[in-house]
Amino acid sequence: MSAIPFDQLDGQIWFNGEFIPWRDAKIHVLTHGLHYASAVFEGERAYGGEIFKLREHTERLIESGRILGFTLPYSAEEIDTACSELLRRQGFSDAYVRPIAWRGSESMGVSAQKNRINVAIAIWQWPSYFNPEERMKGIRLDLAEYRRPDPRTAPSRAKASGLYMICTISKHAAEAKGYADALMLDWRGQVAEATGANVFFVKDGAIHTPTPDCFLDGITRRTVIELARRRGIEVNVRAIMPEELSDFSECFLCGTAAEVTPVAEIGPYRFAPGEISRQLVSDYMAEVTPKRIAAE
Ligand SMILES: Cc1ncc(COP(=O)(O)O)c(C=O)c1O
């Protein structure tokens, strides 16, 4: 990642329908989204000049806004076109794509019924979340203190900015202890996910992953389940208790940013990145590679 602060990079940002210079993409300090977390966003990756599962991400962005009570003022087609055109203008082949929608400054109370819904898209280069060498060795996870909330407490199906407050706190606490990330339990004490990625386990050649009933049902998660089933690997989507962690031989995380990343440790539990993790790391990379490149 660049040492230059993100507001000082160069290029263009798509901002409410226009391509503007990167450094001019500013908002006022009195913005509802900043004070009350009335914002939703997406994280996408482009491989070989194509954004992987762009339409699914765009639809989730629109749905996240709907869950927070607002309608994005652009159609899925318009957002997709803006993302693809911005990728072309930025001149990147492999990159990270960040669309965001937020309530503006028209009023500054809890109620913000008439605030403008703003939408922006930025694209930057973001190599692997965890460095490649560390990836196959498996990363180390702490057990987070915060839990994913009950869906009656927070809109857990939305990729909403406010839900990331406990993720940043948990990730910082893990990093302070030398871990790469943290595994979060849910409000019932079941295994949920990491701070920005879903989690999978392997036992006796079968995959086990938690039911996404109070955390994000990741697009990568769904892709990995499909890839595993294509290989004939059994996938069990079910409630997983932390006491079971000692029964699993392999563990990996998956998400747009994390891709498929093996895990070697979660608190006191140890895993050995093995055949199934290796297979899915490689199947996922093949799946995200545009067909025209794979054919070369
Ligand atoms: C908290 C959280 N869970 C899971 C995921 C995985 O979602 P996706 O695969 O759609 O990127 C993400 C985002 O990448 C996330 O931030």
The ligand as a Tripos MOL2 file, in Angstrom:
@<TRIPOS>MOLECULE
LIG
   16    16     1     0     0
SMALL
NO_CHARGES

@<TRIPOS>ATOM
      1 C1        -17.0350   -7.8390    7.3130 C.3       1 LIG1
      2 C2        -16.8830   -8.4970    5.9790 C.ar      1 LIG1
      3 N1        -17.2610   -9.7780    5.8340 N.ar      1 LIG1
      4 C3        -17.1440  -10.4150    4.6590 C.ar      1 LIG1
      5 C4        -16.6220   -9.7760    3.5460 C.ar      1 LIG1
      6 C5        -16.4910  -10.5210    2.2500 C.3       1 LIG1
      7 O1        -17.3940  -10.0140    1.3120 O.3       1 LIG1
      8 P1        -17.0750  -10.0720   -0.2450 P.3       1 LIG1
      9 O2        -16.6230  -11.4530   -0.5340 O.co2     1 LIG1
     10 O3        -18.3930   -9.7650   -0.8660 O.co2     1 LIG1
     11 O4        -16.0420   -9.0720   -0.5180 O.co2     1 LIG1
     12 C6        -16.2500   -8.4270    3.6420 C.ar      1 LIG1
     13 C7        -15.7640   -7.6300    2.5360 C.2       1 LIG1
     14 O5        -14.9640   -7.8720    1.7450 O.2       1 LIG1
     15 C8        -16.3680   -7.7830    4.8920 C.ar      1 LIG1
     16 O6        -15.9880   -6.5190    5.0380 O.3       1 LIG1
@<TRIPOS>BOND
     1     1     2 1
     2     2     3 ar
     3     2    15 ar
     4     3     4 ar
     5     4     5 ar
     6     5     6 1
     7     5    12 ar
     8     6     7 1
     9     7     8 1
    10     8     9 2
    11     8    10 1
    12     8    11 1
    13    12    13 1
    14    12    15 ar
    15    13    14 2
    16    15    16 1
@<TRIPOS>SUBSTRUCTURE
     1 LIG1         1 GROUP 0 **** ****
